[in-house]
């Protein structure tokens, strides 16, 4: 039972850390998503990184 409790606590800490990290990024406006998609089709790697990062 102690192992299960420890695993849950560790999982909660990991989730909290993840949520804290993704909270640092602003959600994209739909128009910006379209703009990035167009740039990605033209092989713009910066646009791809921005889109992926924003959708973590």
N, C-alpha and C positions, 0 to 999 in steps of 0.2 A: 504494500500500500504506500509506503514511503517513497518508493521509486516513482510511482504514478504521480504523486503530488509534486515531486521534484520536476518531473517532465512537464507537467502542466504549468508550473511556475516559470520554467525556462521558456516554454512556448509563449506564454503571456508576455514575457520580457522581449522576446524576439518580435512578436507582433507589435508591441508598443514601439519598439525601436523603428520598425519598418514604417508604421503609420507616422511617426515623427519625421522621418526622412522624406516621405512622399508629400507631407504637408508643407514642405519648403517650396514646392513647385505650384505655380498658378495653373488652373485648368485653362485649356485653350478655348478661344472663341471659335465657333463653328466656321467663320470666314477664314480664320487663320489655319484651321485644319485643312480646308480646301486648298489654300495657297501652298501649304506644305506638301500636300498630296501631288499637286501639279509639279512642284520642284523635285519631289522624289521620283516621279516618272521620268524626269530629265537627269536622273542619277546624282542628285544633290545629296551628299552624305550628311551635311550639316542639318538639312531639313529632316532627314530620316532620324537623326539623333534627337532632334528637338521633339519630333512627334512621339517617338518611343518614350523619351524621358517624361513628357507631359502625361502620358497614359500609363504610368506605373501604377 
